[in-house]
Amino acid sequence: MIHIKTAYPKFRKRTKWLQDKHNSTFIQWLRFKVQSELEEDNNGVSENLRWLAAGPNMAVPLYRSYLIKGIKFNIKAQDDVRTTQNSGVYLLAQTMQVASAKDKNPILSNMGFYGVIQEIWDLDYQKFTIPVFRCDWIDSSGLVVDELGFTLVDLSKIGHRNDQFVLASQVKQIFFVDDPMHRGWSVVLSMPNREYNDVIGDEVLGDVIIECEPFTRGMPNVDTFDELVGELGGQNIRDGCEDIWIE
């Protein structure tokens, strides 16, 4: 964020403004930075970082289910036609919290987010793919902790509409159970991750199995995904897919 403070010295003390500017311009900065580094000898730019900076294919496959390390995630529409529930997710993230729109001294702390998967995207970076979930995240007004310590959510109160995407590798699966004592509220339950053994026995195949939604769609005009960085956690294999690509 140093380059933003240098470019906008008048805002160097406005932490919230600097963070928003960083989020909206990060991908452009990354592309420029990587391109500049590549022009130098012995630049040390990894192949993964080079492909990330180039951006994903604009045709994005959509999936109804995704299996990662033995945990199956569904989109909400898939859960609606089944007796099981696999679309609930929990994210613990470090966020900047402000008291009001005029607060110039926000506090950086960990905060939990509860959501429901609406779409599963598989971003194709030529050499690897990165799965992301588009979720409906529960607004803070729809979240309470009762006197027994249970977390209750109102699934109808959706917030964070400008920040819906999350890396599939970042979330933990949770379940929502209707609260019989409070109409319209659901109790949040979490289960320990089950042990997963690679029955295929081939490390090349990785640990991700996908049930493919038989269509794709073009990527909308999104400038960036928050914190779309990091090393590849495993290769993906598609199971029984026949994608229809659209321009």
JOGI-V988813 format. One record per residue. N is the residue number from 0. RES is the residue in one small letter. PHI is phi in degrees with one decimal (none if undefined). Layout:
n=(N & N)
res=(RES & RES)
phi=(PHI & PHI)
This chain:
n=(0 & 1 & 2 & 3 & 4 & 5 & 6 & 7 & 8 & 9 & 10 & 11 & 12 & 13 & 14 & 15 & 16 & 17 & 18 & 19 & 20 & 21 & 22 & 23 & 24 & 25 & 26 & 27 & 28 & 29 & 30 & 31 & 32 & 33 & 34 & 35 & 36 & 37 & 38 & 39 & 40 & 41 & 42 & 43 & 44 & 45 & 46 & 47 & 48 & 49 & 50 & 51 & 52 & 53 & 54 & 55 & 56 & 57 & 58 & 59 & 60 & 61 & 62 & 63 & 64 & 65 & 66 & 67 & 68 & 69 & 70 & 71 & 72 & 73 & 74 & 75 & 76 & 77 & 78 & 79 & 80 & 81 & 82 & 83 & 84 & 85 & 86 & 87 & 88 & 89 & 90 & 91 & 92 & 93 & 94 & 95 & 96 & 97 & 98 & 99 & 100 & 101 & 102 & 103 & 104 & 105 & 106 & 107 & 108 & 109 & 110 & 111 & 112 & 113 & 114 & 115 & 116 & 117 & 118 & 119 & 120 & 121 & 122 & 123 & 124 & 125 & 126 & 127 & 128 & 129 & 130 & 131 & 132 & 133 & 134 & 135 & 136 & 137 & 138 & 139 & 140 & 141 & 142 & 143 & 144 & 145 & 146 & 147 & 148 & 149 & 150 & 151 & 152 & 153 & 154 & 155 & 156 & 157 & 158 & 159 & 160 & 161 & 162 & 163 & 164 & 165 & 166 & 167 & 168 & 169 & 170 & 171 & 172 & 173 & 174 & 175 & 176 & 177 & 178 & 179 & 180 & 181 & 182 & 183 & 184 & 185 & 186 & 187 & 188 & 189 & 190 & 191 & 192 & 193 & 194 & 195 & 196 & 197 & 198 & 199 & 200 & 201 & 202 & 203 & 204 & 205 & 206 & 207 & 208 & 209 & 210 & 211 & 212 & 213 & 214 & 215 & 216 & 217 & 218 & 219 & 220 & 221 & 222 & 223 & 224 & 225 & 226 & 227 & 228 & 229 & 230 & 231 & 232 & 233 & 234 & 235 & 236 & 237 & 238 & 239 & 240 & 241 & 242 & 243 & 244 & 245 & 246)
res=(m & i & h & i & k & t & a & y & p & k & f & r & k & r & t & k & w & l & q & d & k & h & n & s & t & f & i & q & w & l & r & f & k & v & q & s & e & l & e & e & d & n & n & g & v & s & e & n & l & r & w & l & a & a & g & p & n & m & a & v & p & l & y & r & s & y & l & i & k & g & i & k & f & n & i & k & a & q & d & d & v & r & t & t & q & n & s & g & v & y & l & l & a & q & t & m & q & v & a & s & a & k & d & k & n & p & i & l & s & n & m & g & f & y & g & v & i & q & e & i & w & d & l & d & y & q & k & f & t & i & p & v & f & r & c & d & w & i & d & s & s & g & l & v & v & d & e & l & g & f & t & l & v & d & l & s & k & i & g & h & r & n & d & q & f & v & l & a & s & q & v & k & q & i & f & f & v & d & d & p & m & h & r & g & w & s & v & v & l & s & m & p & n & r & e & y & n & d & v & i & g & d & e & v & l & g & d & v & i & i & e & c & e & p & f & t & r & g & m & p & n & v & d & t & f & d & e & l & v & g & e & l & g & g & q & n & i & r & d & g & c & e & d & i & w & i & e)
phi=(none & -61.3 & -65.6 & -71.9 & -62.3 & -70.5 & -74.3 & -127.6 & -62.1 & -68.0 & -109.0 & -64.3 & -100.8 & -96.2 & -59.0 & -63.3 & -64.3 & -62.7 & -66.6 & -63.1 & -65.1 & -60.5 & -63.4 & -81.1 & -117.9 & -60.8 & -65.5 & -64.7 & -63.1 & -62.1 & -61.9 & -65.3 & -64.0 & -66.1 & -61.5 & -65.5 & -65.9 & -66.5 & -76.7 & -102.3 & -73.2 & 51.7 & -75.5 & 76.8 & -76.4 & -72.7 & -64.5 & -60.6 & -65.2 & -63.4 & -70.7 & -61.7 & -65.4 & -71.4 & 91.4 & -83.5 & -61.3 & -76.2 & -91.6 & -113.4 & -68.2 & -111.7 & -129.0 & -89.5 & -142.1 & -147.6 & -111.7 & -126.8 & 51.7 & 83.5 & -107.1 & -96.7 & -110.7 & -117.1 & -78.3 & -59.7 & -62.4 & -71.8 & -63.7 & -63.5 & -107.4 & -129.7 & -86.4 & -95.8 & -126.6 & -138.9 & -106.2 & -83.1 & -137.4 & -129.4 & -126.6 & -102.6 & -133.8 & -84.0 & -127.2 & -98.7 & -103.5 & -121.9 & -78.6 & -159.7 & -63.8 & -95.2 & -69.7 & -98.3 & -127.7 & -68.2 & -106.0 & -94.5 & -154.2 & -77.1 & -144.3 & -93.8 & -125.1 & -115.8 & -149.5 & -127.6 & -71.2 & -102.5 & -143.9 & -117.7 & -105.3 & -122.7 & -75.3 & -99.6 & -106.4 & 71.8 & -93.5 & -160.9 & -123.0 & -128.8 & -79.0 & -131.9 & -107.1 & -97.9 & -120.9 & -90.6 & -97.8 & -72.0 & -68.7 & -60.6 & -71.6 & -105.6 & -136.1 & -141.4 & -117.5 & -80.0 & -67.4 & -94.3 & 92.7 & -81.0 & -88.7 & -114.4 & -130.8 & -103.1 & -67.3 & -84.9 & -96.3 & -98.7 & -131.8 & 53.9 & -68.8 & -93.3 & -145.6 & -91.2 & -90.1 & -148.0 & -65.5 & -58.9 & -75.0 & -93.2 & -101.1 & -115.2 & -77.4 & -134.5 & -132.4 & -111.7 & -119.2 & -56.1 & -86.6 & -67.9 & -92.1 & -133.0 & -62.3 & 90.8 & -112.1 & -125.2 & -88.4 & -88.3 & -122.8 & -124.3 & -121.7 & -64.8 & -64.3 & -76.6 & -68.8 & -125.1 & -109.8 & -75.2 & -69.9 & -74.1 & 73.7 & -128.3 & -63.6 & -63.6 & -76.7 & 76.5 & -127.4 & -120.9 & -120.2 & -121.9 & -95.3 & -91.3 & -75.4 & -79.1 & -160.8 & -130.9 & -146.1 & -71.6 & -72.0 & -69.9 & -78.5 & -114.5 & -68.8 & -161.6 & -106.4 & -59.7 & 56.1 & -81.3 & -137.8 & 114.7 & -85.3 & -67.2 & -86.1 & 164.9 & -85.4 & -110.9 & -127.6 & -95.3 & -113.1 & 65.4 & -105.7 & -133.3 & -77.1 & -111.7 & -89.9 & -120.7 & -81.1)
